Amino acid sequence: MVPTDFSEHAEHALKLALDVAGSSKGRVYLLHVIDEDVQQCSVDYCLSNDVVSDIESSITRTAEARLRETALKFSGSGDVEIVPVVKKGPSADVILDEQKEVKADLIVLGSRGRSRFFHPLGGSVGERVVRGAACPVLLAGS
């Protein structure tokens, strides 16, 4: 399983995961987590529930499209199936839950990303995944 924030480091992690999975003709779950809710109110102005719902749906559709594009870009890597997955919630919790749900036997994380995915000083999503995973976690630097 490869959690992605669509950064260059996440793409490096995906390449590494495809290499590992290729030797066993495995499957790679490419996971993007939408971890923040749309802010409904700001100062004196609030968006309606319908507008917030439309924005959240648009964010999900965009993430799904980017995952499909990424999967297509890397699908020439052989016999490995790439399964795009979009989930919503706290990133580390979603990653750990998804690992158990799909019974992933390895999580490959980019060591850095465009978000706060991994920071070596702790308190990050990456650190929580490393500590909580029920399988090995490979941190892919580039």
Secondary structure, 3 states (H helix, E strand, C coil): CEECCCCHHHHHHHHHHHHHHHCCCCEEEEEEEECCCCCCEECCEECCHHHHHHHHHHHHHHHHHHHHHHHHHHHHHCCCEEEEEEEECCHHHHHHHHHHHHCCCCEEEECCCCCCCCCCCCCCHHHHHHHHCCCCEEEECC
